[in-house]
Amino acid sequence: TCTFFWFCFRTTTGINLYSIGGFNRPRPHLLYYECKTVQKKHGNKMAVFLGDYLLSKSLEIFEENLSSISKKKLSKMVRLICEGEITQHTNKFNYDLTIVDYLKRIRKKTALLFSYSMYLGAYESNVRGKNLHHLYKFGLEMGMAFQIEDDLLDYDGEKDIAGKKANQDLKTGIYTLPVLLLLEDKNERLKTINFLKE
């Protein structure tokens, strides 16, 4: 059940985000196989339409099968993921971002997808109490680690592994952990800003 929740939302959000980000294909370390993305094969509009369609079908399935508590959790998760993506977009090329800002952002845009998938799957399988809380926390930590690793691959990952050219986040003004560590270092901040402006 947990896998089903994760797969539905990873697929639907992934199609839309890959089309927005302009990636040519899914990253193999995320999806475990290589193929052309919908965006590459049919264009941005079709990719967004397909992502929206799959999302609506997923929500339809959830509406028919989830308890009222889980549906409320699901609505909250979708809202928070969207807020995380909006925050990332509005903070492009922002030299004043902090590591705390970054951690809050990836918690919303990625980690909550993992944690709520674990939580909802477990809840609908009648898991309660401490075990339910532990699964939620495990999913949260796994999602945070997943996003940090993905961000690191933008700097030193090979194209065949990362699924995109290096430094794409950097070029588009999305500053992740390595850059933010330099920006928070008083001795490196000015040099880092000058480099980013080039």
Backbone as a chain_set.jsonl record, in Angstrom:
{"seq": "TCTFFWFCFRTTTGINLYSIGGFNRPRPHLLYYECKTVQKKHGNKMAVFLGDYLLSKSLEIFEENLSSISKKKLSKMVRLICEGEITQHTNKFNYDLTIVDYLKRIRKKTALLFSYSMYLGAYESNVRGKNLHHLYKFGLEMGMAFQIEDDLLDYDGEKDIAGKKANQDLKTGIYTLPVLLLLEDKNERLKTINFLKE", "coords": {"N": [[0.828, -1.204, 0.0], [1.913, 1.243, 0.837], [3.865, 1.516, -1.139], [2.238, 1.8, -3.375], [0.963, 4.315, -2.937], [3.243, 5.964, -2.97], [4.228, 5.493, -5.576], [2.118, 6.394, -7.246], [2.031, 9.203, -6.712], [4.684, 9.952, -7.149], [4.955, 9.39, -9.83], [2.976, 11.046, -11.063], [3.599, 13.678, -10.141], [6.201, 13.673, -10.955], [6.159, 13.565, -13.806], [5.078, 16.089, -14.456], [7.006, 17.792, -13.241], [9.373, 17.062, -14.543], [8.781, 17.92, -17.088], [8.54, 20.67, -16.701], [11.105, 21.21, -15.791], [12.577, 20.54, -17.988], [13.992, 18.172, -18.482], [15.468, 15.552, -20.351], [15.059, 12.848, -20.041], [13.911, 10.414, -17.6], [15.67, 10.147, -14.485], [17.854, 7.493, -14.051], [18.584, 6.547, -11.485], [16.424, 7.173, -10.014], [14.124, 5.997, -11.103], [14.888, 3.545, -11.99], [15.091, 2.552, -14.564], [15.731, 3.253, -18.024], [14.34, 5.578, -20.274], [12.697, 7.61, -22.75], [11.334, 10.735, -21.731], [7.91, 11.85, -21.35], [7.775, 14.512, -21.967], [9.983, 14.847, -23.672], [9.247, 13.232, -25.787], [6.655, 14.051, -26.586], [6.35, 16.76, -26.058], [6.041, 19.771, -23.959], [3.384, 20.616, -23.243], [1.741, 18.33, -23.574], [2.956, 16.675, -21.722], [2.413, 17.969, -19.282], [-0.395, 17.855, -19.344], [-0.779, 15.064, -19.274], [0.38, 14.452, -16.807], [-1.356, 15.838, -15.096], [-3.708, 14.456, -15.664], [-3.123, 11.833, -14.757], [-2.762, 12.417, -12.078], [-5.351, 13.23, -11.376], [-6.726, 10.827, -11.785], [-5.483, 9.245, -9.868], [-6.3, 10.561, -7.539], [-9.002, 10.069, -7.735], [-9.109, 7.3, -7.335], [-8.124, 7.23, -4.73], [-10.124, 8.651, -3.408], [-12.238, 6.892, -3.521], [-11.354, 4.801, -1.959], [-10.025, 5.539, 0.408], [-10.026, 6.371, 3.929], [-11.762, 9.032, 5.704], [-9.978, 10.484, 7.3], [-7.481, 9.89, 6.157], [-7.864, 11.042, 3.649], [-7.915, 13.747, 4.275], [-5.281, 14.049, 5.159], [-3.981, 13.501, 2.789], [-4.796, 15.637, 1.134], [-3.557, 17.734, 2.471], [-0.868, 16.997, 2.132], [-0.502, 17.264, -0.679], [-0.91, 20.015, -0.955], [1.275, 21.034, 0.563], [3.497, 20.023, -0.834], [3.225, 21.416, -3.238], [3.572, 24.018, -2.243], [6.259, 23.831, -1.497], [7.519, 23.574, -4.008], [6.805, 26.016, -5.154], [8.089, 27.781, -3.406], [10.753, 27.113, -3.963], [10.916, 28.017, -6.612], [10.416, 30.803, -6.359], [12.601, 31.616, -4.965], [14.827, 31.593, -6.537], [18.179, 32.35, -7.485], [18.769, 33.621, -5.116], [20.885, 34.912, -2.841], [20.76, 35.011, -0.152], [19.606, 32.862, 1.02], [19.344, 30.361, 3.548], [20.766, 27.441, 5.168], [18.84, 26.332, 6.763], [16.533, 27.295, 5.482], [16.763, 25.848, 3.114], [16.521, 23.176, 4.058], [13.914, 23.235, 5.025], [12.59, 23.648, 2.641], [13.168, 21.312, 1.067], [12.019, 19.476, 2.683], [9.313, 19.978, 2.355], [8.972, 19.769, -0.492], [9.866, 17.232, -1.186], [10.464, 15.325, 0.96], [8.081, 15.053, 2.434], [6.457, 13.732, 0.659], [7.466, 11.148, 0.723], [7.133, 10.546, 3.476], [4.351, 10.858, 3.981], [3.358, 8.989, 2.219], [4.294, 6.632, 3.364], [2.953, 6.87, 5.805], [0.158, 7.026, 5.136], [-0.22, 4.612, 3.746], [0.376, 2.794, 5.789], [-1.523, 3.513, 7.727], [-3.947, 2.946, 6.46], [-3.658, 0.273, 6.458], [-4.231, -0.436, 8.953], [-2.291, 0.128, 10.897], [-1.242, 1.605, 13.904], [-0.561, 4.064, 16.534], [2.706, 4.126, 18.064], [4.139, 2.739, 16.126], [3.056, 3.655, 13.722], [3.787, 6.354, 13.849], [6.594, 6.063, 13.815], [6.985, 5.011, 11.253], [6.161, 7.182, 9.704], [8.144, 9.066, 10.449], [10.428, 7.721, 9.562], [9.982, 7.68, 6.789], [10.098, 10.433, 6.327], [12.791, 11.1, 6.985], [14.11, 9.487, 5.134], [13.227, 10.646, 2.754], [14.373, 13.208, 2.966], [17.121, 12.561, 2.887], [17.207, 11.389, 0.363], [16.619, 13.601, -1.353], [18.779, 15.311, -0.804], [20.927, 13.741, -1.71], [20.234, 13.628, -4.413], [20.492, 16.317, -5.082], [23.246, 16.654, -4.71], [24.227, 15.117, -6.773], [23.88, 16.799, -8.881], [26.14, 18.281, -8.984], [28.421, 16.591, -9.034], [27.7, 14.271, -10.294], [27.712, 11.762, -12.873], [26.47, 12.075, -16.202], [25.079, 9.831, -17.178], [24.254, 8.661, -14.849], [23.048, 10.658, -13.264], [21.162, 11.619, -15.023], [20.934, 14.052, -16.231], [22.592, 17.015, -17.455], [25.498, 18.232, -15.732], [25.371, 20.643, -13.07], [22.922, 21.915, -13.552], [20.953, 22.821, -11.745], [22.392, 24.812, -10.483], [22.878, 26.608, -12.608], [20.315, 27.472, -13.14], [19.687, 28.91, -10.958], [18.92, 27.613, -8.645], [19.822, 27.084, -5.556], [21.503, 24.753, -3.717], [22.522, 22.483, -1.06], [25.55, 22.322, -1.121], [26.297, 24.874, -2.23], [25.021, 26.616, -0.463], [26.339, 26.091, 1.917], [28.803, 27.24, 1.367], [28.0, 29.906, 1.017], [27.249, 30.552, 3.595], [29.629, 30.578, 4.873], [31.797, 32.86, 6.1], [34.305, 33.448, 5.069], [34.192, 32.521, 2.503], [31.95, 33.518, 1.27], [31.782, 35.974, -0.325], [33.432, 35.374, -2.527], [32.025, 33.227, -3.531], [29.564, 34.368, -4.251], [30.406, 36.124, -6.263], [31.325, 34.25, -8.113], [28.906, 32.966, -8.737], [27.573, 34.989, -10.025], [28.836, 35.214, -12.422]], "CA": [[0.0, 0.0, 0.0], [2.833, 2.391, 0.879], [4.484, 1.622, -2.459], [1.221, 2.298, -4.297], [0.837, 5.755, -2.723], [4.47, 6.616, -3.432], [4.325, 5.377, -7.025], [1.12, 7.278, -7.866], [2.398, 10.613, -6.629], [5.987, 10.164, -7.775], [4.737, 9.377, -11.285], [2.22, 12.213, -11.516], [4.375, 14.9, -9.917], [7.432, 13.566, -11.736], [5.914, 13.935, -15.205], [4.948, 17.544, -14.535], [8.252, 18.471, -12.887], [10.352, 16.844, -15.595], [8.438, 18.776, -18.232], [8.886, 22.042, -16.317], [12.56, 21.315, -15.686], [13.192, 20.353, -19.295], [14.843, 17.01, -18.535], [15.217, 14.742, -21.533], [14.608, 11.517, -19.656], [13.944, 10.22, -16.164], [16.967, 9.773, -13.959], [17.815, 6.064, -13.77], [18.678, 6.21, -10.061], [15.113, 7.394, -9.412], [13.072, 5.14, -11.647], [15.497, 2.234, -12.193], [15.171, 2.165, -15.958], [15.943, 4.406, -18.893], [13.426, 5.759, -21.389], [12.435, 9.021, -23.021], [10.217, 11.289, -20.968], [6.765, 12.321, -22.138], [8.147, 15.855, -22.441], [10.898, 14.697, -24.806], [8.587, 12.551, -26.899], [5.432, 14.707, -27.053], [6.33, 18.19, -25.768], [5.691, 20.205, -22.602], [1.948, 20.666, -22.985], [1.223, 16.975, -23.408], [3.5, 16.151, -20.475], [1.643, 18.557, -18.183], [-1.746, 17.294, -19.412], [-0.739, 13.671, -18.823], [0.613, 14.48, -15.365], [-2.612, 16.247, -14.447], [-4.681, 13.366, -15.831], [-2.771, 10.752, -13.84], [-3.033, 12.898, -10.728], [-6.803, 13.193, -11.158], [-7.121, 9.423, -11.666], [-5.01, 8.784, -8.562], [-7.19, 11.127, -6.527], [-10.275, 9.367, -7.856], [-8.919, 6.006, -6.662], [-7.998, 7.489, -3.299], [-11.433, 9.084, -2.912], [-13.1, 5.716, -3.408], [-10.801, 3.764, -1.091], [-9.406, 6.033, 1.638], [-10.846, 6.88, 5.025], [-11.843, 10.495, 5.708], [-8.74, 11.007, 7.903], [-6.42, 9.784, 5.153], [-8.125, 12.014, 2.577], [-7.468, 15.047, 4.78], [-3.816, 14.009, 5.128], [-3.59, 13.533, 1.379], [-4.975, 17.017, 0.663], [-2.497, 18.537, 3.093], [0.399, 16.653, 1.504], [-0.446, 17.87, -2.007], [-0.73, 21.471, -0.756], [2.63, 21.315, 1.045], [4.429, 19.765, -1.933], [3.111, 22.566, -4.142], [4.206, 25.152, -1.571], [7.706, 23.64, -1.599], [7.945, 23.883, -5.376], [6.649, 27.469, -5.343], [9.171, 28.408, -2.648], [11.987, 26.939, -4.73], [10.868, 28.885, -7.793], [10.476, 32.226, -5.988], [13.886, 31.915, -4.337], [15.947, 31.422, -7.472], [19.229, 33.377, -7.473], [18.723, 34.312, -3.83], [22.123, 34.65, -2.119], [20.509, 35.09, 1.29], [19.016, 31.623, 1.515], [20.126, 29.684, 4.572], [20.643, 25.989, 5.174], [17.525, 26.061, 7.354], [15.566, 27.497, 4.396], [16.913, 24.712, 2.209], [15.973, 21.979, 4.684], [12.454, 23.401, 5.043], [12.117, 23.515, 1.263], [13.186, 19.924, 0.605], [11.055, 18.747, 3.507], [8.005, 20.118, 1.709], [8.883, 19.364, -1.894], [10.232, 15.84, -1.405], [10.412, 14.424, 2.117], [6.696, 14.783, 2.836], [5.918, 12.728, -0.258], [7.872, 9.855, 1.27], [6.581, 10.31, 4.811], [2.909, 10.662, 3.918], [3.12, 7.71, 1.541], [4.464, 5.617, 4.404], [1.909, 7.048, 6.814], [-1.16, 6.673, 4.615], [-0.24, 3.175, 3.478], [0.333, 2.085, 7.067], [-2.796, 3.811, 8.397], [-5.005, 2.189, 5.794], [-3.43, -1.144, 6.776], [-4.576, -0.558, 10.379], [-1.167, 0.375, 11.807], [-1.565, 2.735, 14.77], [0.33, 4.331, 17.654], [4.128, 4.418, 17.855], [4.592, 2.171, 14.85], [2.621, 4.579, 12.672], [4.653, 7.535, 13.973], [7.945, 5.689, 13.383], [6.98, 4.89, 9.795], [6.116, 8.553, 9.193], [9.473, 9.675, 10.651], [11.358, 7.025, 8.672], [9.751, 8.202, 5.443], [10.574, 11.818, 6.293], [14.255, 11.103, 6.94], [14.513, 8.897, 3.859], [12.979, 11.65, 1.721], [15.386, 14.262, 3.098], [18.379, 12.01, 2.383], [17.033, 11.198, -1.075], [16.73, 14.878, -2.047], [20.152, 15.806, -0.658], [21.747, 12.974, -2.643], [19.869, 14.063, -5.76], [21.088, 17.64, -5.276], [24.694, 16.484, -4.825], [24.514, 14.58, -8.103], [23.894, 17.91, -9.826], [27.497, 18.837, -9.022], [29.488, 15.65, -9.376], [27.178, 13.039, -10.884], [27.868, 11.56, -14.305], [25.199, 12.263, -16.892], [24.37, 8.551, -17.281], [23.7, 8.331, -13.535], [22.18, 11.745, -12.805], [20.062, 11.795, -15.97], [20.94, 15.414, -16.756], [23.913, 17.622, -17.446], [25.912, 18.738, -14.424], [25.2, 22.057, -12.694], [21.68, 22.502, -14.052], [20.348, 23.589, -10.656], [23.232, 26.002, -10.289], [22.664, 27.526, -13.731], [18.961, 28.024, -13.096], [19.526, 29.686, -9.733], [18.442, 26.814, -7.521], [20.997, 26.863, -4.72], [21.308, 23.62, -2.817], [23.38, 22.419, 0.119], [26.954, 22.721, -1.285], [26.407, 26.327, -2.422], [24.585, 27.305, 0.754], [27.426, 25.965, 2.895], [29.789, 28.263, 1.01], [27.419, 31.229, 1.263], [27.197, 30.788, 5.037], [31.017, 30.692, 5.343], [32.206, 34.267, 5.947], [35.52, 33.527, 4.257], [33.912, 32.072, 1.132], [30.704, 34.084, 0.776], [31.977, 36.951, -1.399], [33.954, 34.664, -3.696], [30.947, 32.384, -4.055], [28.598, 35.246, -4.922], [31.028, 36.576, -7.518], [31.316, 33.114, -9.033], [27.532, 32.715, -9.17], [27.164, 36.093, -10.897], [29.536, 35.113, -13.724]], "C": [[0.859, 1.249, 0.0], [3.452, 2.626, -0.494], [3.504, 2.194, -3.468], [1.059, 3.809, -4.175], [2.045, 6.483, -3.298], [4.528, 6.622, -4.951], [3.363, 6.328, -7.728], [1.588, 8.722, -7.866], [3.754, 10.901, -7.238], [5.82, 10.225, -9.29], [4.059, 10.654, -11.752], [2.985, 13.503, -11.311], [5.636, 14.868, -10.765], [7.252, 13.98, -13.175], [5.825, 15.45, -15.343], [6.267, 18.25, -14.253], [9.331, 18.259, -13.934], [10.057, 17.721, -16.805], [8.788, 20.225, -17.937], [10.395, 22.231, -16.306], [13.28, 21.101, -16.994], [14.132, 19.168, -19.377], [14.464, 16.157, -19.731], [14.716, 13.349, -21.202], [14.649, 11.396, -18.149], [15.334, 9.826, -15.714], [16.931, 8.31, -13.548], [17.859, 5.745, -12.284], [17.37, 6.48, -9.339], [14.115, 6.333, -9.844], [13.573, 3.758, -12.065], [15.429, 1.718, -13.63], [15.309, 3.437, -16.791], [14.907, 4.414, -20.009], [13.262, 7.253, -21.614], [11.265, 9.49, -22.171], [9.078, 11.662, -21.922], [7.1, 13.68, -22.742], [9.022, 15.767, -23.69], [10.172, 14.147, -26.031], [7.428, 13.35, -27.482], [5.347, 16.198, -26.738], [5.808, 18.511, -24.374], [4.197, 20.14, -22.305], [1.37, 19.286, -22.731], [1.716, 16.364, -22.1], [2.713, 16.672, -19.272], [0.227, 17.981, -18.153], [-1.774, 15.855, -18.875], [-0.514, 13.598, -17.316], [-0.641, 14.84, -14.598], [-3.66, 15.134, -14.518], [-4.401, 12.235, -14.847], [-3.016, 11.146, -12.391], [-4.523, 12.814, -10.416], [-7.292, 11.755, -11.001], [-6.681, 8.849, -10.318], [-5.928, 9.281, -7.463], [-8.559, 10.448, -6.546], [-10.217, 8.012, -7.141], [-8.862, 6.201, -5.155], [-9.347, 7.87, -2.69], [-12.343, 7.873, -2.657], [-12.635, 4.742, -2.325], [-10.242, 4.239, 0.242], [-10.435, 6.444, 2.68], [-10.831, 8.405, 4.984], [-10.574, 11.119, 6.289], [-7.61, 10.985, 6.889], [-6.619, 10.788, 4.023], [-7.714, 13.42, 3.004], [-5.949, 15.143, 4.757], [-3.309, 14.151, 3.699], [-3.694, 14.949, 0.826], [-3.878, 17.923, 1.212], [-1.154, 18.272, 2.431], [0.542, 17.33, 0.148], [-0.211, 19.377, -1.893], [0.71, 21.796, -0.357], [3.688, 21.066, -0.031], [4.42, 20.927, -2.919], [3.766, 23.8, -3.539], [5.726, 25.048, -1.651], [8.244, 23.981, -2.972], [7.853, 25.383, -5.654], [7.764, 28.216, -4.631], [10.489, 28.295, -3.394], [12.03, 27.887, -5.917], [11.058, 30.355, -7.429], [11.801, 32.612, -5.354], [15.077, 31.652, -5.245], [16.885, 32.63, -7.404], [19.207, 34.216, -6.192], [19.961, 33.936, -3.013], [21.931, 34.635, -0.605], [19.793, 33.865, 1.846], [19.932, 30.979, 2.548], [19.943, 28.171, 4.445], [19.297, 25.583, 5.771], [16.426, 26.231, 6.304], [15.569, 26.302, 3.446], [16.264, 23.457, 2.779], [14.444, 22.042, 4.765], [11.874, 23.16, 3.658], [12.08, 22.055, 0.824], [12.277, 19.045, 1.458], [9.673, 18.794, 2.851], [7.976, 19.47, 0.337], [9.198, 17.895, -2.134], [9.954, 14.942, -0.201], [8.984, 14.077, 2.535], [6.014, 13.776, 1.915], [6.227, 11.329, 0.256], [7.139, 9.567, 2.585], [5.074, 10.063, 4.781], [2.543, 9.383, 3.181], [3.255, 6.563, 2.53], [3.301, 5.664, 5.392], [0.549, 6.557, 6.312], [-1.279, 5.175, 4.335], [-0.367, 2.365, 4.753], [-1.014, 2.286, 7.751], [-3.936, 2.998, 7.787], [-4.844, 0.682, 5.989], [-3.596, -1.411, 8.268], [-3.374, -0.514, 11.325], [-1.49, 1.634, 12.602], [-0.442, 2.954, 15.8], [1.766, 4.621, 17.25], [4.627, 3.883, 16.522], [4.228, 3.079, 13.677], [3.508, 5.819, 12.663], [6.061, 7.23, 13.471], [8.028, 5.56, 11.865], [6.953, 6.271, 9.131], [7.5, 9.199, 9.287], [10.511, 9.029, 9.739], [11.221, 7.546, 7.248], [10.274, 9.617, 5.286], [12.082, 11.876, 6.156], [14.766, 10.524, 5.627], [14.331, 9.9, 2.727], [13.994, 12.783, 1.758], [16.719, 13.78, 2.517], [18.338, 11.835, 0.869], [17.242, 12.509, -1.836], [18.133, 15.46, -1.954], [21.079, 15.064, -1.618], [21.494, 13.424, -4.08], [20.49, 15.431, -6.073], [22.607, 17.55, -5.441], [25.082, 15.965, -6.204], [24.519, 15.673, -9.172], [25.295, 18.479, -9.985], [28.539, 17.83, -9.489], [29.001, 14.346, -9.997], [27.447, 12.966, -12.379], [26.499, 11.622, -14.968], [24.397, 10.977, -16.958], [23.721, 8.16, -15.962], [22.684, 9.385, -13.109], [21.004, 11.986, -13.742], [19.963, 13.204, -16.529], [22.368, 15.925, -16.731], [24.214, 18.182, -16.071], [25.604, 20.228, -14.291], [23.928, 22.708, -13.241], [20.964, 23.314, -12.977], [21.09, 24.901, -10.463], [22.959, 27.047, -11.364], [21.288, 28.18, -13.698], [18.659, 28.73, -11.779], [18.934, 28.935, -8.563], [19.65, 26.424, -6.685], [20.709, 25.808, -3.668], [22.445, 23.565, -1.798], [24.838, 22.828, -0.101], [27.142, 24.236, -1.43], [26.049, 27.071, -1.146], [25.624, 27.196, 1.873], [28.507, 27.006, 2.632], [29.273, 29.665, 1.299], [27.354, 31.562, 2.755], [28.588, 30.872, 5.668], [31.497, 32.116, 5.068], [33.419, 34.415, 5.041], [35.274, 33.187, 2.785], [32.727, 32.788, 0.484], [30.901, 35.007, -0.431], [32.474, 36.273, -2.67], [32.857, 33.821, -4.357], [29.924, 33.22, -4.811], [29.146, 35.741, -6.258], [31.049, 35.465, -8.563], [29.913, 32.883, -9.595], [27.041, 33.792, -10.141], [27.785, 35.988, -12.286], [28.663, 34.426, -14.768]], "O": [[0.588, 2.2, -0.733], [3.557, 3.76, -0.96], [3.89, 2.987, -4.327], [1.02, 4.512, -5.184], [1.909, 7.478, -4.011], [4.843, 7.648, -5.554], [3.74, 6.993, -8.693], [1.548, 9.391, -8.899], [3.965, 11.981, -7.791], [6.475, 11.027, -9.956], [4.501, 11.28, -12.716], [3.025, 14.345, -12.208], [6.094, 15.907, -11.241], [8.104, 14.68, -13.723], [6.428, 16.029, -16.246], [6.615, 19.206, -14.946], [10.124, 19.163, -14.196], [10.975, 18.206, -17.467], [9.278, 20.937, -18.813], [10.909, 23.259, -16.745], [14.459, 21.434, -17.118], [14.997, 19.14, -20.253], [13.29, 16.049, -20.085], [14.016, 12.735, -22.008], [15.332, 12.171, -17.48], [16.093, 9.234, -16.481], [16.063, 7.917, -12.77], [17.24, 4.774, -11.849], [17.203, 6.075, -8.188], [13.345, 5.831, -9.025], [12.78, 2.898, -12.45], [15.693, 0.539, -13.868], [15.04, 4.542, -16.321], [14.629, 3.38, -20.615], [13.642, 8.062, -20.769], [10.323, 8.738, -21.922], [9.268, 11.772, -23.133], [6.75, 13.964, -23.888], [8.828, 16.517, -24.647], [10.447, 14.545, -27.163], [7.215, 13.351, -28.695], [4.368, 16.844, -27.111], [5.222, 17.666, -23.698], [3.789, 19.666, -21.245], [0.602, 19.09, -21.789], [0.986, 15.622, -21.443], [2.387, 15.914, -18.358], [-0.296, 17.658, -17.087], [-2.673, 15.479, -18.122], [-1.133, 12.787, -16.627], [-0.956, 14.229, -13.577], [-4.401, 14.901, -13.563], [-5.312, 11.737, -14.186], [-3.426, 10.321, -11.575], [-4.915, 12.383, -9.332], [-8.171, 11.485, -10.182], [-7.405, 8.068, -9.701], [-6.295, 8.527, -6.562], [-9.194, 10.276, -5.504], [-11.151, 7.628, -6.437], [-9.467, 5.445, -4.395], [-9.669, 7.453, -1.577], [-13.113, 7.849, -1.696], [-13.43, 3.945, -1.827], [-10.004, 3.419, 1.129], [-11.563, 6.815, 2.353], [-9.991, 9.003, 4.312], [-10.137, 12.172, 5.824], [-6.862, 11.956, 6.771], [-5.645, 11.327, 3.496], [-7.221, 14.197, 2.187], [-5.389, 16.175, 4.387], [-2.324, 14.843, 3.443], [-2.791, 15.414, 0.131], [-3.343, 18.772, 0.5], [-0.384, 19.202, 2.19], [1.588, 17.907, -0.149], [0.587, 19.946, -2.638], [1.299, 22.739, -0.887], [4.663, 21.811, -0.129], [5.472, 21.37, -3.379], [4.442, 24.549, -4.244], [6.409, 26.053, -1.849], [9.299, 24.602, -3.095], [8.725, 25.951, -6.311], [8.324, 29.17, -5.173], [11.258, 29.254, -3.457], [13.065, 28.492, -6.196], [11.783, 31.074, -8.116], [12.101, 33.798, -5.215], [16.205, 31.504, -4.773], [16.444, 33.773, -7.283], [19.586, 35.387, -6.203], [20.087, 32.803, -2.549], [22.849, 34.281, 0.135], [19.418, 33.841, 3.018], [21.155, 31.047, 2.43], [19.079, 27.693, 3.71], [18.688, 24.606, 5.335], [15.5, 25.423, 6.233], [14.517, 25.813, 3.033], [15.541, 22.753, 2.074], [13.764, 21.03, 4.594], [10.813, 22.553, 3.51], [11.079, 21.602, 0.269], [11.819, 17.994, 1.008], [8.961, 17.791, 2.796], [7.061, 18.707, 0.029], [8.837, 17.357, -3.181], [9.286, 13.916, -0.329], [8.707, 12.949, 2.94], [5.107, 13.056, 2.333], [5.376, 10.44, 0.233], [6.595, 8.48, 2.777], [4.574, 9.171, 5.466], [1.527, 8.759, 3.487], [2.442, 5.638, 2.542], [2.741, 4.632, 5.764], [-0.124, 5.772, 6.98], [-2.295, 4.551, 4.641], [-1.108, 1.384, 4.812], [-1.584, 1.34, 8.293], [-4.774, 2.441, 8.496], [-5.765, -0.09, 5.724], [-3.174, -2.445, 8.786], [-3.432, -1.057, 12.428], [-1.96, 2.622, 12.037], [0.485, 2.153, 15.919], [2.022, 5.271, 16.236], [5.453, 4.517, 15.866], [5.018, 3.244, 12.747], [3.931, 6.281, 11.603], [6.658, 8.05, 12.775], [9.026, 5.952, 11.259], [7.63, 6.502, 8.13], [7.974, 9.805, 8.326], [11.379, 9.718, 9.202], [12.218, 7.82, 6.58], [10.828, 9.969, 4.245], [12.606, 12.608, 5.316], [15.748, 11.016, 5.07], [15.18, 9.999, 1.841], [14.429, 13.266, 0.712], [17.365, 14.497, 1.752], [19.322, 12.103, 0.179], [17.952, 12.538, -2.841], [18.627, 16.041, -2.92], [21.923, 15.682, -2.267], [22.429, 13.581, -4.864], [20.953, 15.671, -7.188], [23.187, 18.295, -6.23], [26.131, 16.322, -6.74], [25.097, 15.493, -10.244], [25.605, 19.091, -11.007], [29.44, 18.176, -10.254], [29.787, 13.422, -10.204], [27.414, 13.983, -13.072], [25.491, 11.262, -14.362], [23.175, 11.003, -16.814], [22.744, 7.41, -15.951], [21.592, 9.053, -12.65], [19.967, 12.495, -13.319], [19.003, 13.521, -17.231], [23.24, 15.352, -16.078], [23.306, 18.561, -15.331], [25.583, 20.965, -15.276], [23.872, 23.93, -13.376], [20.425, 24.383, -13.267], [20.483, 25.96, -10.301], [22.825, 28.233, -11.063], [21.115, 29.304, -14.169], [17.516, 29.103, -11.514], [18.492, 29.546, -7.59], [20.413, 25.535, -7.064], [19.804, 25.947, -2.845], [23.236, 24.502, -1.695], [25.342, 23.633, 0.681], [28.045, 24.81, -0.822], [26.705, 28.05, -0.789], [25.766, 28.113, 2.682], [29.06, 27.584, 3.568], [30.022, 30.519, 1.773], [27.399, 32.734, 3.13], [28.719, 31.196, 6.848], [31.59, 32.523, 3.911], [33.54, 35.407, 4.323], [36.08, 33.539, 1.924], [32.523, 32.673, -0.725], [30.242, 34.828, -1.455], [31.99, 36.566, -3.764], [32.782, 33.723, -5.582], [29.469, 32.829, -5.886], [28.431, 35.77, -7.259], [30.819, 35.709, -9.747], [29.753, 32.633, -10.79], [26.185, 33.525, -10.985], [27.3, 36.615, -13.228], [29.085, 34.256, -15.911]]}, "num_chains": 1, "name": "protein.A"}
